[in-house]
């Protein structure tokens, strides 16, 4: 049996397989836009490898975390803008 971790995304508890990045957890739960541009346009991940910084979210009250570079952990709190 594959190990799972439980985290909260925008106040909703979700379970994902251990080793899943936060970006993949977001996408698997239908969240395609994680922030807004200065003009209000929805912005989402572009490269998925840490170069573009378009996937920034707040993790455990720490803003501007690159969701494609962080593995999900039990009890993690993820918030998009």
N, C-alpha and C positions, 0 to 999 in steps of 0.2 A: 504494500500500500504506500502510495506517495504521500510524503509529509505536506501539510498545508499550513499556511499562516493566516491569521485573521487581522485585518486592519480596518480603519475607518476612512472612507473617502467622502468628503463633503457630508458628514454626519450619517453616512450609511455604512453599516458593517458589511464587509465582503471577505470571502476566502479565496486565496490563490495558492497555487503550488509553491512550495519553498523554492527559492532561486529566481523568482519572477521579479523583474524590475517594476518600479512604480509606474513607469510609462505603460508597460504592457497591462498592468492591473487597471489603469485608467481606460485604455482602449477597449479592454475586454468587458468593461462595464459601461460602454457606450459614451464615454467622455472623450470627444475629439478635440474640443477647444479648451485650453487650460487657462488662458488669460486674454486680455483685450489690449489692442494697440492704443496709442494716445488718441486716435480718432474714433475708438470704440469698436473697431473690427475684431471679430473673434480670431485668436491665434492658437495654433496647435503645433505639435511636433513636426519638424521638417526632416532632420537628418537621422535622429535616433542613435547617434554615436557621440554626443557631447560637444559638437562643434557649433551648432546654430543657436543654442540657448533659448529656443522657442518653447521648450517643454517645462519651463520653470514653474514650480509649485511651492507651497509652504508645507513643510514636513515637521511635525512636532513643534510648531510655532517658529520654525526657522525659515524665513522667506528666501526665495530665489534658488531653491535646490533644483538641480537638473534631474528630472524624473527618470530620464533614460540611464542615469549613472548610479542610481540608488536601488538596492535590493529591498524588497518588502520585508518587514519584521513584524512579529506579533505585537499588537497594541499600537502600531504606528498610526498617527493621525495625519491624513493628507487633505489639503484644501487647495482648490483651484480658485482663481480670482472670479 
